[in-house]
Amino acid sequence: MFPSFLRRTAAKNGSYANEISSSITINRPAERLFDLWRKPETLPILMGHFASIEILNYTDSNWRINTPIGALIEWQARIIDEKPGEYIHWRSLEGARVPNEGRLSFQPATSEAGTTVTLTIRYNPPGGLIGKKIGQMFDMFSRDMLTKTLYRFKKLAEDELA
């Protein structure tokens, strides 16, 4: 069963073909992690291995990805819901070649001190099944990409918030 934010979006905007998710435990409180993620300079650092991100304002950002075959994929995303210390939910704006949405959630860690941070992305690749296979080849959105992002976030949080 999808979390409620995903069910609401799917019902409103149609279903997404792909969903990926990754989690990590960070030895910091959720409120501090939320604040660090929302700093304008954080996201471009965390996603630098994957995309070029320009923060436009407090809720909007411009994303650019160069694929291995030289194609540029660009879209704007907007934070559509957030609750400090609990979650951030964003969605690509209309017209995106790769419609997508994501959620970063913060939960108390169950087996150790700190916070479990989960990053979930849902997207529709262009071109249906063929586009899905091409997207997988390019790792446009992949579990590995999410895991790298979360490990970068953990390092940044545990170094910066020491």
DSSP file (Angstrom, degrees, kcal/mol; ACC not computed):
  #  RESIDUE AA STRUCTURE BP1 BP2  ACC     N-H-->O    O-->H-N    N-H-->O    O-->H-N    TCO  KAPPA ALPHA  PHI   PSI    X-CA   Y-CA   Z-CA
    1    1 A M              0   0    0      0, 0.0     3,-0.1     0, 0.0     6,-0.0   0.000 360.0 360.0 360.0 133.7    0.0    0.0    0.0
    2    2 A F        -     0   0    0      1,-0.1     5,-0.1     2,-0.1     0, 0.0  -0.453 360.0 -98.7 -73.1 147.2    1.3    3.4   -0.9
    3    3 A P    >>  -     0   0    0      0, 0.0     4,-2.0     0, 0.0     3,-1.1  -0.285  43.4-102.7 -57.3 156.1    1.7    6.1    1.8
    4    4 A S  H 3> S+     0   0    0      1,-0.3     4,-2.6     2,-0.2     5,-0.2   0.831 120.6  58.5 -57.3 -35.7   -1.2    8.5    1.8
    5    5 A F  H 3> S+     0   0    0      1,-0.2     4,-1.6     2,-0.2    -1,-0.3   0.863 109.2  45.9 -64.1 -32.2    0.7   11.3    0.0
    6    6 A L  H <> S+     0   0    0     -3,-1.1     4,-2.7     2,-0.2    -2,-0.2   0.883 111.0  51.1 -76.8 -38.4    1.4    8.9   -2.9
    7    7 A R  H  X S+     0   0    0     -4,-2.0     4,-2.5     2,-0.2     5,-0.2   0.931 110.5  49.7 -62.6 -44.6   -2.2    7.7   -3.1
    8    8 A R  H  X S+     0   0    0     -4,-2.6     4,-1.8     1,-0.2    -1,-0.2   0.919 113.7  45.6 -60.7 -43.8   -3.5   11.2   -3.2
    9    9 A T  H  X S+     0   0    0     -4,-1.6     4,-3.4    -5,-0.2     5,-0.3   0.926 112.1  50.3 -67.0 -44.5   -1.1   12.2   -6.0
   10   10 A A  H  X S+     0   0    0     -4,-2.7     4,-1.6     1,-0.2    -1,-0.2   0.908 111.7  48.7 -61.2 -41.1   -1.8    9.1   -8.0
   11   11 A A  H  < S+     0   0    0     -4,-2.5    -1,-0.2    -5,-0.2    -2,-0.2   0.863 118.7  40.0 -66.7 -34.4   -5.6    9.7   -7.8
   12   12 A K  H  < S+     0   0    0     -4,-1.8    -2,-0.2    -5,-0.2    -1,-0.2   0.895 130.9  22.0 -81.7 -41.5   -5.2   13.3   -8.8
   13   13 A N  H  < S-     0   0    0     -4,-3.4    -3,-0.2     1,-0.4    -2,-0.2   0.275 111.8 -97.8-114.6   9.7   -2.5   13.1  -11.5
   14   14 A G     <  -     0   0    0     -4,-1.6    -1,-0.4    -5,-0.3    -2,-0.1  -0.197  56.8 -54.0  90.0 168.8   -2.7    9.5  -12.7
   15   15 A S        -     0   0    0     -4,-0.1     2,-0.4    -3,-0.1    -8,-0.0  -0.440  45.9-127.8 -85.5 157.3   -0.4    6.7  -11.7
   16   16 A Y        -     0   0    0     -2,-0.1   108,-0.2     1,-0.1    84,-0.1  -0.837   7.7-144.9-101.6 141.6    3.4    6.6  -11.8
   17   17 A A  S    S+     0   0    0     -2,-0.4     2,-0.4   106,-0.3   107,-0.2   0.801  79.5  35.2 -75.9 -30.0    5.2    3.8  -13.5
   18   18 A N  E     -A  123   0A   0    105,-2.0   105,-2.0     2,-0.0     2,-0.4  -0.958  55.4-178.2-133.2 144.0    8.1    3.6  -11.2
   19   19 A E  E     +A  122   0A   0     -2,-0.4     2,-0.3   103,-0.2   103,-0.2  -0.991   7.5 177.0-138.8 132.4    8.8    4.1   -7.5
   20   20 A I  E     -A  121   0A   0    101,-2.6   101,-2.6    -2,-0.4     2,-0.3  -0.961   3.5-179.5-132.4 152.9   12.2    3.8   -5.7
   21   21 A S  E     -A  120   0A   0     -2,-0.3     2,-0.3    99,-0.2    99,-0.2  -0.995   8.1-179.3-151.9 149.9   13.1    4.4   -2.1
   22   22 A S  E     -A  119   0A   0     97,-1.9    97,-2.9    -2,-0.3     2,-0.3  -0.987   8.8-161.2-150.0 149.4   16.1    4.3    0.2
   23   23 A S  E     +A  118   0A   0     -2,-0.3     2,-0.3    95,-0.2    95,-0.2  -0.921   8.1 178.3-132.4 156.7   16.6    4.9    3.9
   24   24 A I  E     -A  117   0A   0     93,-2.0    93,-3.4    -2,-0.3     2,-0.5  -0.981  26.7-124.9-152.1 150.3   19.5    5.7    6.2
   25   25 A T  E     -A  116   0A   0     -2,-0.3     2,-0.4    91,-0.3    91,-0.2  -0.878  25.2-168.5-100.6 130.5   19.9    6.4    9.9
   26   26 A I  E     -A  115   0A   0     89,-3.0    89,-2.9    -2,-0.5     2,-2.4  -0.967  26.0-129.0-121.2 132.5   21.6    9.6   10.8
   27   27 A N  S    S+     0   0    0     -2,-0.4    87,-0.2    87,-0.2    86,-0.1  -0.338  78.8  88.5 -81.2  60.1   22.7   10.4   14.4
   28   28 A R  S    S-     0   0    0     -2,-2.4    -2,-0.2    87,-0.1    87,-0.1  -0.975  85.0 -89.8-148.7 156.4   21.0   13.8   14.5
   29   29 A P     >  -     0   0    0      0, 0.0     4,-1.9     0, 0.0     3,-0.4  -0.391  35.1-120.2 -70.3 149.0   17.5   15.0   15.5
   30   30 A A  H  > S+     0   0    0      1,-0.2     4,-2.8     2,-0.2    55,-0.3   0.864 110.0  56.7 -56.8 -41.4   14.8   15.2   12.8
   31   31 A E  H  > S+     0   0    0      1,-0.2     4,-2.2     2,-0.2    -1,-0.2   0.894 108.7  46.3 -62.0 -40.1   14.3   18.9   13.2
   32   32 A R  H  > S+     0   0    0     -3,-0.4     4,-2.2     2,-0.2    -1,-0.2   0.875 112.7  50.1 -70.7 -36.4   17.9   19.7   12.6
   33   33 A L  H  X S+     0   0    0     -4,-1.9     4,-2.5     2,-0.2    -2,-0.2   0.914 109.8  50.8 -66.5 -42.4   18.0   17.4    9.6
   34   34 A F  H  X S+     0   0    0     -4,-2.8     4,-2.0     1,-0.2    -2,-0.2   0.947 111.4  48.1 -57.4 -49.9   14.9   19.0    8.2
   35   35 A D  H  X S+     0   0    0     -4,-2.2     4,-0.6     1,-0.2    -1,-0.2   0.886 111.2  50.5 -60.9 -40.0   16.4   22.5    8.6
   36   36 A L  H >< S+     0   0    0     -4,-2.2     3,-1.0     1,-0.2     6,-0.2   0.928 109.8  49.6 -64.9 -44.6   19.7   21.3    6.9
   37   37 A W  H 3< S+     0   0    0     -4,-2.5     6,-0.4     1,-0.2    -1,-0.2   0.875 108.9  54.0 -61.0 -37.2   17.9   19.8    3.9
   38   38 A R  H 3< S+     0   0    0     -4,-2.0    -1,-0.2    -5,-0.2    -2,-0.2   0.574  79.2 110.5 -79.3  -8.8   15.9   23.0    3.4
   39   39 A K  S XX S-     0   0    0     -3,-1.0     3,-1.6    -4,-0.6     4,-0.8  -0.484  76.7-127.1 -62.5 134.5   19.0   25.3    3.3
   40   40 A P  T 34 S+     0   0    0      0, 0.0    -1,-0.1     0, 0.0    15,-0.1   0.805 106.1  51.4 -56.6 -31.2   19.2   26.5   -0.3
   41   41 A E  T 3> S+     0   0    0      1,-0.2     4,-0.9     2,-0.1    -4,-0.1   0.634  96.6  71.1 -82.4 -12.1   22.8   25.4   -0.6
   42   42 A T  H X> S+     0   0    0     -3,-1.6     4,-2.5    -6,-0.2     3,-0.6   0.958  90.0  52.6 -72.8 -51.8   22.2   21.8    0.6
   43   43 A L  H 3X S+     0   0    0     -4,-0.8     4,-2.5    -6,-0.4    -1,-0.2   0.888 106.8  51.7 -58.3 -45.3   20.3   20.2   -2.3
   44   44 A P  H 34 S+     0   0    0      0, 0.0     4,-0.4     0, 0.0    -1,-0.3   0.860 112.8  48.0 -60.2 -32.1   22.8   21.1   -5.1
   45   45 A I  H X< S+     0   0    0     -4,-0.9     3,-0.8    -3,-0.6     4,-0.2   0.936 113.9  45.4 -69.8 -46.5   25.6   19.6   -3.0
   46   46 A L  H 3< S+     0   0    0     -4,-2.5     3,-0.4     1,-0.2    -1,-0.2   0.852 120.8  37.7 -66.9 -35.5   23.7   16.4   -2.2
   47   47 A M  T >X S+     0   0    0     -4,-2.5     4,-3.2    -5,-0.2     3,-2.4   0.297  80.8 109.6-101.3   8.9   22.5   15.9   -5.8
   48   48 A G  T <4 S+     0   0    0     -3,-0.8    -1,-0.2    -4,-0.4    -2,-0.1   0.755  74.8  58.9 -58.4 -26.4   25.6   17.0   -7.6
   49   49 A H  T 34 S+     0   0    0     -3,-0.4    -1,-0.3    -4,-0.2    -2,-0.1   0.570 122.1  24.3 -75.4  -8.4   26.4   13.5   -8.7
   50   50 A F  T <4 S+     0   0    0     -3,-2.4     2,-0.3     1,-0.4    -2,-0.2   0.702 124.1   6.6-125.8 -41.7   23.1   13.3  -10.5
   51   51 A A     <  -     0   0    0     -4,-3.2     2,-0.6    -7,-0.1    -1,-0.4  -0.964  57.8-117.6-149.7 158.8   21.8   16.7  -11.5
   52   52 A S  E     -B   64   0A   0     12,-2.8    12,-1.9    -2,-0.3     2,-0.5  -0.924  39.5-167.2 -98.0 124.0   22.5   20.4  -11.6
   53   53 A I  E     -B   63   0A   0     -2,-0.6     2,-0.5    10,-0.2    10,-0.2  -0.953  14.8-166.7-122.7 129.4   20.0   22.2   -9.4
   54   54 A E  E     -B   62   0A   0      8,-2.7     8,-2.9    -2,-0.5     2,-0.6  -0.965  18.7-140.6-112.2 120.6   19.2   25.9   -9.2
   55   55 A I  E     -B   61   0A   0     -2,-0.5     6,-0.2     6,-0.2     3,-0.1  -0.719  20.6-178.7 -80.8 119.7   17.1   26.9   -6.2
   56   56 A L        -     0   0    0      4,-2.0     2,-0.2    -2,-0.6     5,-0.2   0.845  60.8 -33.4 -90.2 -38.8   14.7   29.6   -7.5
   57   57 A N  S    S-     0   0    0      3,-1.6    -1,-0.2   -17,-0.0     0, 0.0  -0.861  86.2 -59.5-162.7-166.1   12.9   30.5   -4.3
   58   58 A Y  S    S+     0   0    0     -2,-0.2     3,-0.0     1,-0.2    -3,-0.0   0.753 132.9  19.7 -64.9 -23.9   11.8   28.8   -1.0
   59   59 A T  S    S+     0   0    0     19,-0.1    20,-2.5     1,-0.0     2,-0.3   0.633 113.0  70.6-118.1 -19.4    9.6   26.3   -2.8
   60   60 A D  E     + C   0  78A   0     18,-0.2    -4,-2.0    16,-0.0    -3,-1.6  -0.786  48.4 172.6-112.1 146.0   10.8   26.0   -6.5
   61   61 A S  E     -BC  55  77A   0     16,-2.1    16,-2.6    -2,-0.3     2,-0.5  -0.985  25.7-132.8-145.0 154.3   13.9   24.6   -8.1
   62   62 A N  E     -BC  54  76A   0     -8,-2.9    -8,-2.7    -2,-0.3     2,-0.4  -0.942  22.9-161.0-110.4 128.3   15.1   24.0  -11.6
   63   63 A W  E     -BC  53  75A   0     12,-3.3    12,-1.9    -2,-0.5     2,-0.4  -0.887   8.1-175.5-113.1 138.8   16.7   20.6  -12.3
   64   64 A R  E     -BC  52  74A   0    -12,-1.9   -12,-2.8    -2,-0.4     2,-0.4  -0.997   1.8-178.2-136.2 130.4   19.0   19.7  -15.2
   65   65 A I  E     - C   0  73A   0      8,-2.8     8,-3.0    -2,-0.4     2,-0.6  -0.996  14.5-153.0-128.0 129.1   20.3   16.3  -16.1
   66   66 A N  E     - C   0  72A   0     -2,-0.4     6,-0.2     6,-0.2    -2,-0.0  -0.908  19.4-146.1 -98.3 120.9   22.7   15.5  -19.0
   67   67 A T    >   -     0   0    0      4,-3.0     3,-2.2    -2,-0.6    71,-0.0  -0.400  27.3-104.8 -81.1 162.8   22.3   11.9  -20.2
   68   68 A P  T 3  S+     0   0    0      0, 0.0    -1,-0.1     0, 0.0    -2,-0.0   0.736 121.6  56.3 -60.2 -22.1   25.2    9.9  -21.5
   69   69 A I  T 3  S-     0   0    0      2,-0.1    -2,-0.0     1,-0.0    -3,-0.0   0.338 123.8-102.9 -93.1   9.3   23.9   10.4  -25.1
   70   70 A G  S <  S+     0   0    0     -3,-2.2     2,-0.3     1,-0.3    -4,-0.0   0.478  73.5 141.7  90.2   2.2   24.0   14.1  -24.7
   71   71 A A        -     0   0    0     -5,-0.0    -4,-3.0     1,-0.0     2,-0.5  -0.592  43.2-141.1 -78.7 138.7   20.3   14.8  -24.2
   72   72 A L  E     -C   66   0A   0     -2,-0.3     2,-0.5    -6,-0.2    -6,-0.2  -0.881  13.5-167.4-100.2 125.8   19.4   17.4  -21.7
   73   73 A I  E     +C   65   0A   0     -8,-3.0    -8,-2.8    -2,-0.5     2,-0.4  -0.968  15.2 173.3-113.1 125.2   16.4   16.7  -19.4
   74   74 A E  E     +C   64   0A   0     -2,-0.5    23,-0.6   -10,-0.2     2,-0.3  -0.980   5.6 154.0-135.4 142.4   15.2   19.8  -17.5
   75   75 A W  E     -C   63   0A   0    -12,-1.9   -12,-3.3    -2,-0.4     2,-0.4  -0.983  34.9-119.2-157.5 164.1   12.2   20.4  -15.3
   76   76 A Q  E     -C   62   0A   0     -2,-0.3    17,-3.2   -14,-0.2     2,-0.3  -0.881  26.1-163.5-106.9 144.2   11.0   22.6  -12.5
   77   77 A A  E     -CD  61  92A   0    -16,-2.6   -16,-2.1    -2,-0.4     2,-0.4  -0.904   1.4-158.9-124.7 154.7    9.9   21.1   -9.2
   78   78 A R  E     -CD  60  91A   0     13,-2.7    13,-2.1    -2,-0.3     2,-0.6  -0.998  22.9-123.9-135.7 134.9    7.9   22.6   -6.3
   79   79 A I  E     + D   0  90A   0    -20,-2.5    11,-0.3    -2,-0.4     3,-0.1  -0.684  32.3 176.7 -72.2 120.8    7.6   21.7   -2.7
   80   80 A I  E     +     0   0A   0      9,-2.2     2,-0.3    -2,-0.6    10,-0.2   0.580  61.3   9.9-106.8 -13.2    3.9   21.2   -2.3
   81   81 A D  E     + D   0  89A   0      8,-1.6     8,-3.1     2,-0.0    -1,-0.3  -0.952  61.9 164.6-163.0 143.8    3.7   20.1    1.4
   82   82 A E  E     - D   0  88A   0     -2,-0.3     6,-0.2     6,-0.2    -3,-0.0  -0.980  19.2-163.2-158.7 153.0    6.0   19.9    4.3
   83   83 A K  E >>  - D   0  87A   0      4,-2.4     3,-2.9    -2,-0.3     4,-1.9  -0.915  39.5-112.6-138.3 110.0    5.9   19.5    8.1
   84   84 A P  T 34 S+     0   0    0      0, 0.0   -53,-0.1     0, 0.0     4,-0.1  -0.098 100.1   8.7 -49.2 131.1    9.1   20.6    9.9
   85   85 A G  T 34 S+     0   0    0    -55,-0.3   -54,-0.1   -54,-0.2   -55,-0.1   0.367 129.5  58.8  80.8  -4.6   10.9   17.6   11.4
   86   86 A E  T <4 S-     0   0    0     -3,-2.9    20,-2.9     1,-0.3     2,-0.3   0.738 106.2 -25.7-121.7 -50.2    8.6   15.1    9.7
   87   87 A Y  E  <  -DE  83 105A   0     -4,-1.9    -4,-2.4    18,-0.3     2,-0.4  -0.996  32.1-148.8-164.7 161.2    8.6   15.3    5.9
   88   88 A I  E     -DE  82 104A   0     16,-1.9    16,-2.5    -2,-0.3     2,-0.4  -0.990  20.6-169.1-133.8 129.8    9.1   17.4    2.7
   89   89 A H  E     +DE  81 103A   0     -8,-3.1    -9,-2.2    -2,-0.4    -8,-1.6  -0.985  10.0 172.4-125.8 127.3    7.0   16.5   -0.4
   90   90 A W  E     -DE  79 102A   0     12,-2.4    12,-2.3    -2,-0.4     2,-0.3  -0.871  11.2-165.9-131.3 164.5    7.7   17.9   -3.9
   91   91 A R  E     -DE  78 101A   0    -13,-2.1   -13,-2.7    -2,-0.3    10,-0.3  -0.994  28.9-106.5-148.9 145.8    6.4   17.4   -7.4
   92   92 A S  E     -D   77   0A   0      8,-3.1   -15,-0.3    -2,-0.3     2,-0.1  -0.436  43.5-113.0 -67.8 149.1    7.6   18.4  -10.9
   93   93 A L    >   -     0   0    0    -17,-3.2     3,-1.4     1,-0.2   -17,-0.2  -0.408  45.5 -73.2 -81.6 162.1    5.5   21.1  -12.5
   94   94 A E  T 3  S+     0   0    0      1,-0.2    -1,-0.2    -2,-0.1   -18,-0.1  -0.211 118.0  38.8 -54.4 140.4    3.3   20.6  -15.5
   95   95 A G  T 3  S+     0   0    0      1,-0.3    -1,-0.2    -3,-0.1     2,-0.1   0.342  75.4 146.9  99.1  -5.2    5.3   20.1  -18.7
   96   96 A A    <   -     0   0    0     -3,-1.4    -1,-0.3     1,-0.2   -21,-0.1  -0.433  48.1-142.1 -65.1 134.5    8.1   18.0  -17.3
   97   97 A R  S    S+     0   0    0    -23,-0.6    -1,-0.2     1,-0.3   -22,-0.1   0.794 101.7  36.2 -66.2 -27.0    9.4   15.5  -19.8
   98   98 A V  S    S-     0   0    0    -24,-0.1    -1,-0.3    27,-0.1    -6,-0.1  -0.789  89.7-149.4-125.0  86.2    9.8   13.1  -16.8
   99   99 A P        +     0   0    0      0, 0.0    25,-2.4     0, 0.0     2,-0.3  -0.320  33.6 158.1 -57.0 133.6    6.9   13.7  -14.5
  100  100 A N  E     - F   0 123A   0     23,-0.2    -8,-3.1    -7,-0.1     2,-0.3  -0.973  27.8-168.6-153.7 163.8    8.0   12.9  -11.0
  101  101 A E  E     -EF  91 122A   0     21,-2.3    21,-2.8    -2,-0.3     2,-0.3  -0.975  10.6-168.5-150.9 159.1    7.5   13.5   -7.3
  102  102 A G  E     -EF  90 121A   0    -12,-2.3   -12,-2.4    -2,-0.3     2,-0.3  -0.965  10.1-157.7-148.5 164.8    9.4   12.8   -4.1
  103  103 A R  E     -EF  89 120A   0     17,-2.2    17,-2.6    -2,-0.3     2,-0.5  -0.985   3.3-162.2-146.8 133.1    9.2   12.7   -0.4
  104  104 A L  E     -EF  88 119A   0    -16,-2.5   -16,-1.9    -2,-0.3     2,-0.3  -0.980  21.6-171.8-112.5 121.3   11.8   12.9    2.3
  105  105 A S  E     -EF  87 118A   0     13,-2.6    13,-2.2    -2,-0.5     2,-0.5  -0.879  14.9-152.4-120.5 151.5   10.6   11.7    5.6
  106  106 A F  E     + F   0 117A   0    -20,-2.9    11,-0.2    -2,-0.3    -2,-0.0  -0.982  20.1 169.1-123.5 122.2   12.1   11.7    9.1
  107  107 A Q  E     - F   0 116A   0      9,-2.3     9,-3.5    -2,-0.5     2,-0.1  -0.965  43.4 -95.2-130.7 147.5   11.2    9.1   11.7
  108  108 A P  E     - F   0 115A   0      0, 0.0     7,-0.3     0, 0.0     2,-0.1  -0.398  49.1-109.5 -58.2 135.5   12.8    8.3   15.1
  109  109 A A        -     0   0    0      5,-2.0     5,-0.1   -83,-0.1   -84,-0.0  -0.456  24.8-153.3 -67.2 139.1   15.3    5.5   14.6
  110  110 A T  S    S+     0   0    0     -2,-0.1    -1,-0.1     1,-0.1     3,-0.1   0.842  86.1  30.9 -86.4 -34.2   14.0    2.3   16.2
  111  111 A S  S    S+     0   0    0      2,-0.1     2,-0.3     1,-0.1    -1,-0.1   0.497 125.4  16.0-106.3  -4.2   17.2    0.4   17.1
  112  112 A E  S    S-     0   0    0      2,-0.1    -3,-0.1     0, 0.0    -1,-0.1  -0.952  90.1 -72.3-156.5 172.8   19.6    3.3   17.8
  113  113 A A  S    S+     0   0    0     -2,-0.3     2,-0.3    -5,-0.1    -2,-0.1  -0.323  88.7  38.4 -68.9 155.9   19.8    7.0   18.5
  114  114 A G  S    S-     0   0    0    -87,-0.2    -5,-2.0    -5,-0.1     2,-0.4  -0.703  89.3 -53.6 109.6-157.7   19.0    9.4   15.7
  115  115 A T  E     -AF  26 108A   0    -89,-2.9   -89,-3.0    -2,-0.3     2,-0.6  -0.977  31.4-134.5-132.3 136.2   16.6    9.6   12.8
  116  116 A T  E     -AF  25 107A   0     -9,-3.5    -9,-2.3    -2,-0.4     2,-0.5  -0.840  25.7-160.9 -88.9 121.1   15.7    7.3   10.0
  117  117 A V  E     -AF  24 106A   0    -93,-3.4   -93,-2.0    -2,-0.6     2,-0.5  -0.904   5.6-168.2-106.6 126.4   15.6    9.4    6.8
  118  118 A T  E     -AF  23 105A   0    -13,-2.2   -13,-2.6    -2,-0.5     2,-0.5  -0.967   6.0-163.8-120.2 128.8   13.7    7.9    3.8
  119  119 A L  E     -AF  22 104A   0    -97,-2.9   -97,-1.9    -2,-0.5     2,-0.4  -0.955  11.4-177.5-112.0 121.6   13.9    9.3    0.3
  120  120 A T  E     -AF  21 103A   0    -17,-2.6   -17,-2.2    -2,-0.5     2,-0.4  -0.974   4.1-173.6-123.1 132.5   11.2    8.1   -2.1
  121  121 A I  E     -AF  20 102A   0   -101,-2.6  -101,-2.6    -2,-0.4     2,-0.4  -0.984   3.2-172.4-125.1 136.1   10.9    9.1   -5.8
  122  122 A R  E     +AF  19 101A   0    -21,-2.8   -21,-2.3    -2,-0.4     2,-0.3  -0.984  19.0 161.3-123.4 139.6    8.0    8.2   -8.2
  123  123 A Y  E     -AF  18 100A   0   -105,-2.0  -105,-2.0    -2,-0.4  -106,-0.3  -0.991  38.1-134.3-155.6 160.0    8.3    9.0  -11.9
  124  124 A N        -     0   0    0    -25,-2.4     3,-0.1    -2,-0.3  -108,-0.0  -0.970  29.4-142.0-115.4 111.6    7.0    8.3  -15.3
  125  125 A P    >   -     0   0    0      0, 0.0     3,-0.8     0, 0.0     7,-0.2  -0.434  26.1-105.7 -70.8 148.6    9.8    7.8  -17.9
  126  126 A P  T 3  S+     0   0    0      0, 0.0     9,-0.2     0, 0.0   -28,-0.1  -0.461 100.5  30.6 -69.3 145.9    9.2    9.2  -21.4
  127  127 A G  T >> S-     0   0    0      4,-0.2     4,-1.4    -2,-0.1     3,-0.9   0.698 101.6-113.2  83.7  19.6    8.4    6.7  -24.0
  128  128 A G  H <> S-     0   0    0     -3,-0.8     4,-2.3     1,-0.2     5,-0.1  -0.250  86.2  -5.6  60.7-137.0    6.6    4.0  -22.0
  129  129 A L  H 3> S+     0   0    0      2,-0.2     4,-2.2     1,-0.2    -1,-0.2   0.877 139.0  50.4 -62.8 -40.8    8.4    0.7  -21.6
  130  130 A I  H <> S+     0   0    0     -3,-0.9     4,-2.4     1,-0.2    -1,-0.2   0.932 111.7  48.7 -63.1 -44.7   11.2    1.6  -24.0
  131  131 A G  H  X S+     0   0    0     -4,-1.4     4,-2.9     1,-0.2    -2,-0.2   0.873 108.2  54.9 -61.3 -37.2   11.7    4.9  -22.1
  132  132 A K  H  X S+     0   0    0     -4,-2.3     4,-2.1    -7,-0.2    -1,-0.2   0.929 109.5  46.3 -61.9 -45.3   11.8    2.9  -18.8
  133  133 A K  H  X S+     0   0    0     -4,-2.2     4,-1.9     2,-0.2    -2,-0.2   0.908 113.9  47.9 -65.2 -42.1   14.6    0.7  -20.1
  134  134 A I  H  X S+     0   0    0     -4,-2.4     4,-1.8     1,-0.2    -2,-0.2   0.927 110.7  52.2 -63.4 -44.3   16.6    3.6  -21.5
  135  135 A G  H  X>S+     0   0    0     -4,-2.9     5,-2.0     1,-0.2     4,-0.5   0.875 107.9  51.6 -59.1 -38.9   16.1    5.4  -18.1
  136  136 A Q  H ><5S+     0   0    0     -4,-2.1     3,-0.8     1,-0.2    -1,-0.2   0.890 107.1  53.5 -65.4 -38.8   17.4    2.4  -16.3
  137  137 A M  H 3<5S+     0   0    0     -4,-1.9    -1,-0.2     1,-0.2    -2,-0.2   0.878 114.0  41.8 -62.7 -36.8   20.5    2.3  -18.5
  138  138 A F  H 3<5S-     0   0    0     -4,-1.8    -1,-0.2    -5,-0.1    -2,-0.2   0.457 102.6-130.9 -90.8  -0.9   21.2    6.0  -17.7
  139  139 A D  T <<5 +     0   0    0     -3,-0.8     3,-0.3    -4,-0.5    -3,-0.2   0.869  47.2 161.1  52.1  38.1   20.4    5.6  -14.0
  140  140 A M  S   <S+     0   0    0     -5,-2.0     2,-0.4     1,-0.3    -4,-0.1   0.950  78.1   4.0 -55.7 -51.4   18.2    8.7  -14.3
  141  141 A F  S    S+     0   0    0     -6,-0.3    -1,-0.3   -20,-0.0     2,-0.3  -0.986  91.6 153.0-129.3 123.2   16.5    7.7  -11.1
  142  142 A S     >  -     0   0    0     -2,-0.4     4,-2.1    -3,-0.3     5,-0.2  -0.972  56.9-114.0-146.6 160.3   17.8    4.7   -9.3
  143  143 A R  H  > S+     0   0    0     -2,-0.3     4,-2.9     1,-0.2     5,-0.2   0.886 119.4  56.2 -60.4 -37.8   18.1    3.2   -5.9
  144  144 A D  H  > S+     0   0    0      1,-0.2     4,-2.7     2,-0.2    -1,-0.2   0.903 105.4  50.9 -61.2 -41.2   21.8    3.8   -6.1
  145  145 A M  H  > S+     0   0    0      2,-0.2     4,-2.1     1,-0.2    -1,-0.2   0.918 112.5  46.4 -61.5 -43.9   21.3    7.5   -6.8
  146  146 A L  H  X S+     0   0    0     -4,-2.1     4,-2.6     2,-0.2    -2,-0.2   0.920 112.2  50.3 -64.9 -43.4   19.0    7.8   -3.8
  147  147 A T  H  X S+     0   0    0     -4,-2.9     4,-2.5     1,-0.2    -2,-0.2   0.919 110.4  49.3 -62.6 -44.2   21.5    5.8   -1.6
  148  148 A K  H  X S+     0   0    0     -4,-2.7     4,-2.3     1,-0.2    -1,-0.2   0.911 111.0  51.1 -60.0 -42.0   24.4    8.1   -2.7
  149  149 A T  H  X S+     0   0    0     -4,-2.1     4,-2.2    -5,-0.2    -2,-0.2   0.927 111.4  46.8 -61.3 -45.4   22.3   11.1   -1.9
  150  150 A L  H  X S+     0   0    0     -4,-2.6     4,-2.7     2,-0.2    -2,-0.2   0.878 110.6  51.8 -67.8 -37.3   21.4    9.9    1.5
  151  151 A Y  H  X S+     0   0    0     -4,-2.5     4,-2.4     2,-0.2    -1,-0.2   0.896 110.3  49.5 -65.2 -38.4   25.0    9.0    2.3
  152  152 A R  H  X S+     0   0    0     -4,-2.3     4,-2.7    -5,-0.2    -2,-0.2   0.908 111.5  49.7 -63.0 -41.0   26.1   12.5    1.3
  153  153 A F  H  X S+     0   0    0     -4,-2.2     4,-3.1     2,-0.2     5,-0.2   0.917 109.8  50.7 -64.4 -43.2   23.4   13.9    3.5
  154  154 A K  H  X S+     0   0    0     -4,-2.7     4,-3.0     2,-0.2     5,-0.3   0.938 112.4  46.3 -59.5 -48.0   24.5   11.7    6.5
  155  155 A K  H  X S+     0   0    0     -4,-2.4     4,-2.1     1,-0.2     5,-0.3   0.939 114.9  46.8 -61.5 -47.0   28.1   12.9    6.1
  156  156 A L  H  X S+     0   0    0     -4,-2.7     4,-3.2     1,-0.2     5,-0.4   0.934 115.8  45.6 -59.8 -46.8   27.1   16.5    5.7
  157  157 A A  H  X S+     0   0    0     -4,-3.1     4,-2.2     1,-0.2    -2,-0.2   0.916 115.2  44.7 -65.6 -44.7   24.7   16.3    8.7
  158  158 A E  H  < S+     0   0    0     -4,-3.0    -1,-0.2    -5,-0.2    -2,-0.2   0.787 121.3  40.1 -75.4 -25.5   27.1   14.5   11.0
  159  159 A D  H >< S+     0   0    0     -4,-2.1     3,-0.8    -5,-0.3    -2,-0.2   0.916 123.1  37.7 -81.4 -49.8   30.0   16.7   10.1
  160  160 A E  H 3< S+     0   0    0     -4,-3.2    -3,-0.2    -5,-0.3    -2,-0.2   0.857 120.0  45.0 -73.2 -36.5   28.2   20.1   10.0
  161  161 A L  T 3<        0   0    0     -4,-2.2    -1,-0.2    -5,-0.4    -3,-0.1   0.162 360.0 360.0 -96.6  19.7   25.9   19.5   12.9
  162  162 A A    <         0   0    0     -3,-0.8    -1,-0.2  -134,-0.0    -2,-0.1   0.499 360.0 360.0 -66.9 360.0   28.5   18.1   15.2
